[in-house]
Amino acid sequence: MSNDPQTPLSGNDSPALRWFVAAMVFAAMAVVTTRLIEAETLRSANDRSRWCTVWSIVERGTYQIDEIQNRRGWSSIDRVKHNDHFYSTKPPLLPRMVAEVYRLEKLTLGWNLDKHTDATIRLILFVINVVPYGFALWLFCRMLCRHCNNLPGAALLVVTACWGTLLNPFLTTFNNHTVAATFLMFSLVLAVSILVEGREETWRYVLCGMTAAFTCCNELPAAAFGLALFFLMWRHNSRKAWTLFVPAALVPIAAFMITNYQATGGWKPFYLFYGTEKYVFVHEGIPSYWADPQGVDRSIDTPASYFFHCTVGHHGVLSLSPVFLLALLGWMLPGTWKENRLRALQGTGLVLTVVVFLFYMSKTENYNFGGVSVALRWVLWLIPFWLLAMLVAANTLGQFRWFQLVAVPLLGVSIFSAWYPKTGPWTQPWLFDLMTEKGYIDYSTPRPQFSTPHRSWIGKLPTSPEADPNYWVEFTCFDPDVGVRAMRLEDGGPVERDGESLRLVRMREMPSGETYEFYLHPDLFSSQENVKLTDSLWLPADLEPQRRQYTELLQGLPRLPSTETYRPSRIRPVKTGLRVDAFMCHIGSSAVRVADQDGNSFSFSREVWYCAEVPFGTLQFEDRVQTSSRYSLSQRYWQVSAMGRMNATSPVTVKPVKSSK
């Protein structure tokens, strides 16, 4: 049953205000475009995951991203392993559509993602993000102004929509959030024109259904919005709801299901498999990121703490964008629910906000605030509803000076949050950084400690009862002064000297041919006690004057205190040409500052990649020499090129990785 408009509109739609809206939208999109041109492409794993799918569809005719994700700069943690192939975790509909934009760009301009990566990506993002978002924003602001009864309130709404939301940083990246918000604005403008303004043209129902459904396709919880809007349309005009709105809505939904089936072989999107073996796997000796998430992805917050930080904490909607306190005020004002032509849609926004928060609060295994990003990104699509709720506060209080004095600083903080991240949205919010700096929060992953102290760059000693001819390792390095250099460590077996049980380790350098023999006390070499490295070294009397030289060779650095140990750092996989599987390494580092006779200071550092699978426990190491101003004088990178004994398969591959479900 159709409802006529209740009363004529009492809002603002003057030519001056229309020009103001156009100027604000154009200026905001111009700044966004400038940021887009300056932004680093493929900076985030989130972006790369989708771009890998786009490349694979156009260049290889498949959703599998095996080939492209192995290229330097294209790898992503947002991937799943399905039927021994890699796929993006992202729903395939949006990348499938963008793939056709890329195909057209490739045919017309000759650009491609291989040779013209930056230009190709920036043009596509301008077409799929900036242009439609700017158009939707213009229509949405015009609609807000038509229903706002005072100029200060209308100006507040327009400036907030254009400059004060955290959607703006995401316009420079390939993401689903701005797309969902864009089509939500389109659908709300159309819904208001039908439900409130009495416009009954057929095309409005068709486009409203299509844009609402496409919003749902880009944000899973937005399915609740699609159902709510259908109910409002059905209540308004059941015949047109069933014959126009619903068939149009089925078009993007069908496209979503078809592309998902093409990509996955089933109807369930990959991201719904979070925590299963599709996310948690080992490939070529490397566990997936989700087998051991780092930083904020570790989900260490309690439900109460998570809710706090999602609302008024480091990722808080109200702390980063306090202007939306006016949306809360709008929902609480009696005017929202009395004689308000927009109350059905504003009430829908309130219900959806509660539903979305409850949905994500229930996902206790994924308390990560959307990962490293400047906003609580899974609620960004709701921003048009919050602006609609602000309309009530603007209508009721916008003409009062005290309200304007309160609203302006709230808007100022919101604008600061929206434009502070110059490098794009894939960084933590300014409030997160501030709270971390002050020590209020700490999401850093604790550094894993060594099981035994490492006083030497040699990670471990052989333990066989006799000399093992297969226990040797050879390192190579390219030296710009002498060319290729090599160094070989080999086991000389257990020996007795002065009544002590020692282990002989031979070091041979090439091409010089110099050979050193180290007689090491195994217990002291890896002792947990605070002992000196030199105490674990036995030397014959004729070599005792060279003890310092031998100690420095073992330490890997000159003049390093003998009690110094290598500081443990992160654990990382390393791919080599020795086998298919990577080697899991625990990185350690040490440094010493040395002054020459003229008082010039130099920093000597060594970073060692310790690996239990390799003879002598070291896979590679890197030496650097820098001046006091951090100018690099030399850098040498040594890596294992051959070894006597090696497992063909990494123990990480052999040992199953536990999933979280």
C-alpha positions in Angstrom: 0.0 0.0 0.0 1.5 3.3 -1.0 1.8 6.3 1.4 1.7 9.8 0.2 4.2 12.3 1.6 3.1 13.5 5.0 4.1 17.2 4.6 6.1 19.3 2.3 9.9 19.2 2.9 11.0 22.0 5.2 14.8 21.6 4.5 17.4 23.6 2.6 17.9 23.2 -1.1 18.9 26.7 -2.1 21.3 27.2 -5.0 23.9 28.5 -2.6 23.7 25.4 -0.5 23.9 23.2 -3.6 27.0 24.9 -4.6 28.5 24.5 -1.1 27.8 20.8 -1.2 29.4 20.5 -4.7 32.4 22.5 -3.6 32.9 20.4 -0.4 32.6 17.1 -2.2 34.9 18.2 -5.1 37.5 19.6 -2.7 37.5 16.4 -0.5 37.8 14.1 -3.6 40.6 16.3 -5.0 42.6 15.8 -1.8 41.8 12.1 -1.8 43.0 11.9 -5.4 46.3 13.7 -4.5 46.8 11.2 -1.7 46.0 8.4 -4.1 48.7 9.6 -6.5 51.2 9.8 -3.7 50.2 6.5 -2.0 52.4 3.4 -2.2 50.6 0.7 -4.1 50.5 -2.9 -3.0 51.5 -1.7 0.5 49.1 -3.9 2.4 48.5 -7.6 2.4 44.8 -6.7 2.2 45.2 -4.9 -1.1 47.6 -7.4 -2.5 45.2 -10.3 -1.8 42.6 -8.7 -4.1 45.1 -7.5 -6.7 46.5 -11.0 -7.0 43.0 -12.3 -7.9 42.5 -9.5 -10.4 45.8 -10.3 -12.1 45.1 -14.1 -12.1 41.6 -13.6 -13.7 42.9 -11.4 -16.5 46.3 -12.9 -17.1 45.7 -16.6 -16.4 41.9 -17.0 -16.4 41.7 -18.4 -12.9 41.0 -17.4 -9.3 44.1 -19.2 -8.2 46.9 -16.9 -7.1 49.7 -19.4 -6.9 51.9 -17.7 -9.5 51.5 -14.0 -8.8 51.7 -14.3 -5.0 55.2 -15.8 -5.4 56.5 -12.6 -7.0 58.4 -10.1 -5.0 56.1 -7.5 -3.5 52.9 -9.5 -4.2 52.7 -12.0 -1.4 49.9 -11.7 1.1 48.9 -13.2 4.4 45.2 -13.0 3.4 45.2 -16.3 1.5 43.8 -19.7 2.0 45.0 -23.1 0.7 42.3 -25.0 -1.1 42.9 -28.2 -3.1 46.6 -27.6 -3.0 46.2 -24.1 -4.6 46.2 -20.6 -3.1 43.2 -18.3 -3.2 42.4 -14.9 -1.8 40.4 -14.9 1.4 38.3 -12.1 0.0 34.9 -12.7 -1.7 35.5 -13.0 -5.4 32.7 -10.8 -6.8 34.4 -7.4 -6.3 37.8 -8.6 -7.7 35.9 -10.2 -10.6 34.3 -6.9 -11.5 37.5 -5.0 -11.1 39.2 -7.5 -13.3 37.0 -6.3 -16.2 38.0 -2.7 -15.5 41.7 -3.8 -15.6 41.0 -5.7 -18.8 39.5 -2.6 -20.4 42.4 -0.5 -19.2 44.9 -3.0 -20.6 43.1 -3.0 -24.0 42.7 0.7 -24.3 45.9 2.1 -22.7 48.2 -0.8 -23.0 49.0 -0.7 -19.3 49.3 -3.8 -17.2 50.0 -4.8 -13.6 53.4 -6.3 -14.5 55.1 -3.4 -16.1 53.0 -0.4 -15.1 51.9 -1.5 -11.6 51.6 1.9 -9.9 49.9 3.7 -12.8 47.5 0.8 -13.5 46.4 0.5 -9.9 46.0 4.2 -9.3 43.8 4.7 -12.3 41.6 1.7 -11.4 41.2 2.9 -7.8 40.2 6.3 -9.1 37.6 4.7 -11.2 36.2 2.3 -8.7 36.7 4.3 -5.5 36.9 8.1 -5.9 34.4 8.6 -8.8 31.5 6.5 -7.4 32.1 7.6 -3.8 32.2 11.2 -4.8 29.0 10.9 -6.7 27.2 9.0 -3.9 28.5 11.5 -1.4 27.1 14.4 -3.4 23.7 12.8 -3.7 23.7 11.9 0.0 24.7 15.4 1.2 22.0 16.8 -1.1 19.4 14.5 0.6 20.6 15.5 4.1 20.3 19.2 3.2 16.8 18.7 1.9 15.7 17.3 5.2 17.7 19.7 7.5 15.7 22.8 8.6 18.7 25.1 9.4 21.8 26.2 7.6 24.3 25.6 10.4 23.0 22.1 10.9 23.2 21.4 7.2 26.8 22.8 7.0 27.8 20.5 9.9 26.4 17.5 8.2 28.0 18.2 4.8 31.5 19.0 6.3 31.3 15.9 8.5 30.3 13.7 5.5 33.0 15.1 3.3 35.9 15.6 5.7 35.2 14.0 9.0 34.8 10.3 8.4 37.4 7.5 8.4 36.2 6.3 5.1 38.4 8.8 3.4 41.8 7.1 4.0 40.4 3.8 2.6 39.6 5.5 -0.8 43.3 5.1 -1.7 43.2 1.3 -1.4 41.4 -1.7 -2.9 38.9 -2.6 -0.2 35.3 -3.5 0.3 34.4 -1.0 3.0 34.3 2.1 0.8 32.4 0.2 -1.9 29.8 -0.9 0.7 29.5 2.6 2.1 29.2 4.0 -1.4 26.3 1.7 -2.4 24.7 2.2 1.0 24.5 5.9 0.3 23.0 5.2 -3.1 20.4 2.9 -1.6 19.6 5.3 1.2 19.1 8.2 -1.1 16.8 6.1 -3.2 15.0 4.7 -0.2 14.4 8.2 1.2 13.1 9.4 -2.2 10.6 6.5 -2.2 9.6 6.2 1.5 9.7 9.8 2.5 9.6 12.0 -0.6 6.9 10.0 -2.4 8.8 9.3 -5.6 7.3 6.1 -7.1 9.2 5.7 -10.4 10.0 2.1 -11.4 13.7 2.8 -11.8 14.0 3.9 -8.2 12.8 0.6 -6.8 15.0 -1.3 -9.2 18.2 0.7 -8.4 17.3 0.7 -4.7 17.1 -3.1 -4.6 20.3 -3.5 -6.6 22.4 -1.1 -4.6 21.2 -2.4 -1.3 22.0 -6.0 -2.3 25.4 -5.0 -3.6 26.0 -3.4 -0.2 25.3 -6.8 1.4 27.7 -8.5 -1.1 30.5 -6.3 0.2 29.8 -6.5 4.0 28.5 -9.8 5.4 26.6 -8.2 8.4 24.9 -5.8 5.9 22.5 -8.7 5.1 20.5 -7.4 8.0 20.2 -4.1 6.2 19.0 -5.8 3.1 16.2 -7.5 5.0 15.3 -4.4 6.9 15.1 -2.3 3.8 12.9 -4.9 2.0 10.5 -4.9 5.0 10.2 -1.1 4.8 9.6 -1.3 1.0 7.1 -4.1 1.5 5.3 -2.0 4.1 5.3 1.0 1.8 4.3 -0.7 -1.4 4.2 -4.5 -1.3 3.6 -5.0 -5.1 6.6 -2.9 -6.2 8.7 -4.4 -3.4 8.1 -7.9 -4.8 8.1 -7.1 -8.5 10.8 -4.5 -8.7 12.9 -4.3 -5.5 13.4 -8.1 -5.0 14.2 -9.1 -8.6 16.8 -6.3 -8.8 18.3 -7.3 -5.5 18.7 -10.9 -6.7 21.1 -9.8 -9.5 24.1 -8.9 -7.4 23.3 -11.7 -4.9 23.3 -14.2 -7.8 26.5 -12.7 -9.1 28.0 -13.1 -5.6 27.0 -16.8 -5.4 28.1 -17.6 -8.9 31.5 -16.1 -8.6 32.0 -17.6 -5.2 31.1 -21.1 -6.6 33.5 -20.5 -9.5 36.3 -19.6 -7.1 35.7 -22.1 -4.3 33.7 -24.9 -5.8 31.1 -24.3 -3.1 28.6 -21.7 -1.8 30.6 -20.8 1.4 33.0 -17.9 1.1 36.6 -18.6 2.0 36.6 -16.0 4.8 34.0 -18.1 6.7 36.6 -20.9 7.0 38.7 -18.7 9.4 40.5 -20.8 12.0 40.3 -24.0 9.9 43.0 -25.8 7.9 42.3 -23.5 4.9 43.8 -20.6 6.9 46.1 -22.6 9.2 48.6 -24.6 7.1 52.2 -25.2 6.3 53.5 -24.7 2.7 57.1 -25.5 1.8 58.1 -25.4 5.5 56.5 -22.0 6.1 53.4 -21.9 8.5 50.7 -19.5 7.4 50.5 -16.2 9.3 47.3 -17.3 10.9 49.0 -20.3 12.5 50.8 -17.8 14.8 49.2 -14.3 14.5 51.4 -11.4 15.6 50.7 -8.1 17.3 47.1 -6.9 17.5 46.0 -10.1 15.6 46.8 -12.2 18.6 43.3 -11.3 20.0 44.5 -10.8 23.6 41.6 -8.5 24.8 38.9 -9.6 27.1 35.3 -8.9 25.8 35.0 -5.9 28.2 38.4 -4.5 27.1 37.6 -5.1 23.4 34.2 -3.3 23.7 35.9 -0.4 25.4 38.6 0.0 22.7 36.0 -0.4 20.0 33.9 2.4 21.3 36.1 4.9 23.3 39.5 3.4 23.2 42.4 3.2 20.7 40.1 2.1 17.8 37.0 3.6 19.3 34.3 5.0 17.0 33.6 7.8 19.4 37.2 8.5 20.4 38.5 8.8 16.9 35.4 10.3 15.4 33.7 12.1 18.4 31.4 13.9 16.0 29.3 10.7 16.0 28.4 11.5 19.6 25.8 13.6 17.9 24.4 10.5 16.2 23.9 9.0 19.7 22.3 12.3 20.7 20.1 12.1 17.7 18.9 8.6 18.5 18.1 9.7 22.1 16.2 12.9 21.2 12.4 12.6 21.3 12.3 14.2 17.8 13.7 11.0 16.4 10.6 9.1 17.2 7.9 11.7 17.0 6.6 13.3 13.8 9.9 12.5 12.1 9.6 11.5 8.4 13.0 9.6 8.5 12.4 7.7 11.8 12.1 4.3 10.2 15.5 4.6 8.5 17.1 6.2 11.5 15.7 3.5 13.7 17.1 0.9 11.3 20.5 2.5 11.6 20.4 2.2 15.4 19.3 -1.5 15.3 22.0 -2.3 12.7 24.7 -0.6 14.7 23.7 -2.7 17.8 23.5 -5.9 15.7 26.9 -5.3 14.0 28.6 -4.6 17.3 27.1 -7.7 18.9 28.1 -9.8 15.9 31.7 -8.8 16.1 31.8 -9.0 19.9 30.7 -12.6 19.6 33.7 -13.4 17.4 36.0 -13.8 20.4 38.6 -15.7 18.3 39.1 -12.6 16.1 39.4 -9.7 18.5 41.8 -7.8 16.4 40.0 -4.5 15.6 40.2 -5.3 11.9 44.0 -5.7 12.0 46.4 -2.9 11.5 44.2 -0.1 10.2 43.3 3.5 11.1 39.7 2.6 12.0 37.4 -0.1 13.3 37.0 -0.9 9.7 34.2 -3.5 9.9 31.7 -0.7 11.0 32.7 1.9 8.4 29.9 0.9 6.1 27.4 2.1 8.8 28.7 5.7 8.6 25.9 6.9 6.3 23.4 5.7 8.9 25.2 7.6 11.6 25.1 10.8 9.5 21.4 10.2 9.1 21.1 10.0 12.9 23.0 13.2 13.2 20.3 14.9 11.1 17.9 14.8 14.1 20.4 16.6 16.4 21.1 19.1 13.6 17.4 19.8 13.1 16.7 20.1 16.8 19.7 22.0 18.0 21.7 23.2 15.0 20.6 26.8 15.3 21.8 27.1 18.9 25.2 28.7 19.4 26.1 26.4 22.3 25.5 23.4 20.1 27.7 24.8 17.4 30.4 25.5 20.0 30.3 21.8 21.1 30.0 20.4 17.6 33.0 22.2 16.1 35.7 20.7 18.3 34.1 17.3 18.0 34.2 17.7 14.2 37.8 19.0 14.4 39.1 15.8 16.1 37.2 13.7 13.6 38.8 15.5 10.7 42.2 15.1 12.3 41.7 11.4 12.6 40.5 11.1 9.0 43.4 12.9 7.5 46.3 12.2 9.9 47.4 8.9 8.2 49.3 10.2 5.1 50.5 6.8 4.1 47.1 5.3 3.8 44.7 3.4 6.1 47.0 0.4 6.8 48.6 1.8 9.9 47.4 2.1 13.5 45.3 5.1 14.6 47.1 8.1 16.1 45.4 7.3 19.4 46.7 3.7 19.3 50.3 5.1 18.8 49.8 7.6 21.6 48.5 5.1 24.1 51.3 2.7 23.2 53.9 5.4 23.6 52.5 6.3 27.1 52.5 2.6 28.1 48.8 2.3 28.5 48.6 -0.5 25.9 51.0 -3.0 24.5 50.1 -5.3 21.7 53.6 -6.2 20.7 54.5 -9.8 20.4 57.0 -10.8 23.0 60.3 -11.8 21.4 61.0 -15.5 21.7 64.1 -16.2 23.8 66.9 -18.6 23.0 66.8 -21.9 24.8 70.5 -21.4 25.5 72.6 -18.2 25.3 74.4 -17.5 22.1 77.8 -16.0 22.8 79.1 -16.9 19.4 77.7 -16.7 15.9 78.2 -20.5 15.8 74.9 -21.8 17.0 75.8 -25.2 18.3 78.5 -27.8 18.5 78.3 -31.4 17.3 77.6 -34.1 19.9 78.6 -37.4 18.2 81.0 -39.6 20.2 83.4 -39.5 17.2 84.4 -37.0 14.5 81.5 -36.9 12.1 82.7 -36.5 8.5 79.2 -35.4 7.4 79.0 -32.7 10.0 80.3 -29.7 8.0 78.8 -26.5 6.5 80.1 -24.0 4.0 79.2 -20.4 3.8 79.8 -18.1 0.8 79.8 -14.4 0.4 80.4 -11.9 -2.4 83.1 -9.4 -1.4 83.4 -6.5 -3.9 87.1 -6.3 -3.1 88.1 -9.9 -3.6 85.1 -11.5 -5.3 83.5 -14.7 -3.9 84.7 -15.7 -0.5 84.0 -19.0 1.3 84.3 -20.3 4.8 84.0 -23.9 5.9 83.3 -25.2 9.4 83.8 -28.9 10.1 83.8 -31.3 13.0 87.2 -32.4 14.3 85.6 -34.7 16.9 86.0 -34.9 20.7 89.5 -34.4 22.1 91.2 -34.4 25.5 93.5 -31.5 26.5 94.9 -30.9 29.9 92.4 -33.4 31.3 89.4 -31.6 29.8 86.9 -33.0 27.3 86.8 -30.6 24.4 85.4 -30.5 20.9 87.6 -29.6 18.0 86.1 -27.3 15.3 88.0 -26.4 12.2 87.4 -23.2 10.3 88.9 -22.7 6.9 88.7 -19.5 4.9 88.9 -19.3 1.1 90.5 -18.1 -1.1 93.1 -17.2 1.6 93.4 -20.9 2.7 93.8 -19.8 6.4 92.8 -22.5 8.8 91.9 -22.1 12.5 91.3 -24.8 15.1 89.1 -24.1 18.0 89.1 -26.4 21.0 85.8 -25.7 22.8 84.4 -26.8 26.1 80.8 -27.9 25.1 79.3 -27.2 28.5 80.8 -23.8 28.9 80.1 -22.9 25.2 76.3 -23.1 25.7 76.2 -22.6 29.5 73.2 -20.8 31.1 75.6 -19.3 33.6 77.2 -15.9 33.2 80.4 -17.2 31.8 82.8 -15.7 29.3 83.1 -17.1 25.8 86.9 -17.1 26.1 86.6 -19.4 29.1 85.1 -22.1 26.8 88.1 -21.8 24.5 91.3 -23.9 25.1 94.4 -22.8 23.2 97.9 -24.4 23.1 100.6 -22.4 24.8 102.1 -21.1 21.5 98.7 -19.6 20.5 97.8 -18.1 23.8 99.0 -14.6 22.7 96.4 -14.9 19.9 93.5 -15.6 22.3 91.8 -12.3 21.6 91.9 -12.9 17.9 90.4 -16.4 18.3 87.8 -15.1 20.6 86.8 -12.4 18.1 86.6 -14.9 15.4 84.2 -16.9 17.5 82.2 -13.8 18.5 82.1 -12.4 15.0 82.8 -8.9 16.2 85.9 -7.0 17.2 86.5 -5.9 20.9 83.1 -7.3 22.0 83.1 -8.0 25.7 83.5 -11.7 26.2 80.4 -11.9 28.4 78.2 -10.4 25.6 75.5 -12.6 24.1 73.5 -12.2 20.9 70.1 -10.7 21.6 67.2 -12.8 20.4 64.8 -11.4 17.9 62.1 -12.8 15.7 61.7 -16.2 14.2 61.6 -16.2 10.4 61.6 -18.8 7.6 64.4 -18.6 5.0 64.1 -20.0 1.5 67.4 -21.3 0.0 68.4 -23.2 -3.1 69.3 -26.2 -0.9 65.8 -27.7 -0.7 62.2 -26.9 -1.4 61.2 -26.3 2.2 62.3 -23.2 4.0 64.5 -23.3 7.1 63.0 -21.9 10.3 65.5 -19.5 11.9 65.7 -17.6 15.2 67.5 -14.3 14.5 70.0 -13.0 17.0 72.1 -9.8 16.8 75.0 -8.1 18.5 76.9 -4.9 17.9 79.8 -3.0 19.3 81.1 0.6 18.8 84.8 1.0 18.2 86.9 4.2 18.0 90.0 4.6 15.9 93.2 6.5 16.9 91.7 9.7 15.6 88.6 9.4 17.7 86.3 8.4 14.9 83.5 6.0 16.0 82.4 3.0 14.0 79.6 0.5 14.6 80.3 -3.1 13.9 77.2 -5.4 13.9 76.4 -9.0 13.1 72.9 -10.5 12.6 72.9 -14.2 12.8 70.1 -16.6 11.6 70.4 -19.5 13.9 68.9 -22.8 12.7 68.9 -26.1 14.5 68.6 -28.1 11.2 72.0 -26.9 9.9 75.4 -28.3 11.1 76.8 -25.8 13.7 73.3 -24.3 14.0 73.8 -21.2 11.7 72.2 -20.7 8.3 73.4 -17.2 7.5 74.7 -14.0 8.9 75.2 -10.4 7.9 78.0 -8.1 8.9 77.7 -4.3 8.7 80.1 -1.5 9.5 78.7 2.0 9.9 80.0 5.5 10.9 78.6 7.3 13.8 76.2 9.1 11.4 74.9 5.6 10.3 76.6 5.9 6.9 77.3 2.3 5.7 80.9 1.6 5.0 80.5 -2.1 4.3 78.0 -4.9 4.3 78.7 -8.6 3.9 76.0 -11.3 3.6 77.1 -14.9 4.3 74.7 -17.8 3.5 75.1 -21.6 3.6 75.9 -22.9 0.2 76.5 -26.5 1.1 76.4 -28.8 4.1 77.2 -32.4 4.9 73.9 -33.4 6.5 70.4 -32.0 5.8 66.9 -33.1 6.2 65.0 -33.1 2.9 61.8 -31.8 4.7 61.4 -29.2 7.4 60.3 -30.5 10.8 57.6 -27.8 10.5 56.1 -29.6 7.5 56.3 -33.0 9.2 54.6 -31.7 12.4 51.0 -30.7 11.8 50.0 -27.2 12.6 47.0 -27.0 15.0 44.1 -25.0 13.8 42.1 -22.8 16.2 38.9 -24.8 15.7 
